[in-house]
Structure formats: C-alpha cells, structure tokens
Amino acid sequence: MTEKPTVALGIDIGGSGIKGAPVDITTGELLEERYKIATPQPSTPEAVADVVDKIAERFLDTLPSGAPIGVTIPGIVKRGVVKTAANIDKGWKNCNGEELFTAQLGRHVHLVNDADAAGVAELRYGAAKGRDGLVILATLGTGIGIALMYDGVLIPNAELGHIELNGHDAETRAAASARERDGLSYEKWATERLQPYFSHLEFILSPDLFVVGGGVSRKSEKFLPYLKLETPIIPATLLNGAGIIGAAALAAD
C-alpha cells in the first residue's frame, strides 16, 4: 500500500483570480506564499488552463516528485467533467476539465467543486475540525456554494445555493453579492435574506453545524449574531486559503 503524500499543490479558480500554493497535508498549512494571477476574461477552458499551468510551473521545481495536484472550479464536477457553469464561462459546461488540466500540465490533476474543497479544508484543519455529524459549509460570495460533510465524509456537488425559496433561486437573494447589489445593511441582509435561507436548510437537513465561508466571513460579527437558529453557526477560519488547502487535501486522498 502506497503511503499518502504529505505535500500536494492546490490551485483555486475564482471569478476574479486564480491562486495556488503547495500545502502540508498533515497540518493544512501553506508551504509557500500564494501565487495569484487574474482570471482571464473570457474565462474559457483553454485560457484558464494556461493560467493554471503558469501557477503550477511556479512551484513544480520545489514540490516532491509525484506530489498530487488538486484544482477547484465553481461548478458541479462528476468524474472530472464540469456539468454546470452558473458563474463561469459557458464553455465549461460538459468540458472534461480534469483531462484538460492533465494534458496542459503533463501530470495528473484532480478536479473538484470549489465549495467542496473549502468544506473539506474547514473540516480537517479549520473551524469544523473534530466535529461529527452533518456539517454544512456555506460560502457567501457571488453565489452560494454549499459543502455537505457527514462524519468527515464529503457528499459532493450539493448545489443547495440554487434551491427555490419564496419563488426565487436562493443565491440571487441571499448571496453576499445580492446584499451589495440591493444596498442592504448587514442586519437587513441577515434578518430578511439569510434567516429564511438557513432556517430552510435547518428544517430539511437537521445539521449539527453551519460554517459560513467566503470573503464576507471576515465580517461575520456584522451579520451572524442576527441569525436565530437551533444549529450552531460559526465563521470559517481559513478564509481565502480554504480552496487551495481543500483541493490539495482531496488530491492527496
């Protein structure tokens, strides 16, 4: 039986930037400073693959031989194929991203959903470490990404940001981008948009813990105290590193 790698490269594809770093799989720590390049516009598969290749090249000389590479993408990923493209270029739909990146980099790449990667990172190394039962990570950004984990096992591609709530796709009303678009205070956003959303998730799934990620989690004290839930709800701790760390950890698995 081969030993699990102790170092892997994680690369996180976002709407505005693509960033990567080598990760210590034992501790979840970044071993070098993140390297970030702006996401190309349009963010076609080929253009993004070129950027991912540049980021990988930055670190390949210092990585152990055969170190795994994990890459995140904001879409459903099934057996390496990207099935949805809600917040990325439509050219990604039904693209075999895993094959594309593997061919571009000349070594195997493991492709995962971005919210799933962040959830695994928070579960293994961050806010949810040591927590059993059903943990739900919700990243509040341009949209809402969801990761479901039960007793440490990831249930992938849970697109619960797109559930219909009061006649709307939930993320169009409750994402952090919706707060900015509609000019809502944090209190109003929490009580009128986040409360119904998290209450609905609580009712249908009975989770043991909610973890809130995304850039807005840095300001969690401005909105989390307004939420009235039976389930504990806490901010993520790995912030912008979660996608990189989770991608590396899942590639090492």
Summary of the structure (lengths in Angstrom):
residues: 253
radius of gyration: 17.6
end to end distance: 13.2
largest distance: 55.6
contacts: 898
relative contact order: 0.17
helix: 39%
strand: 26%
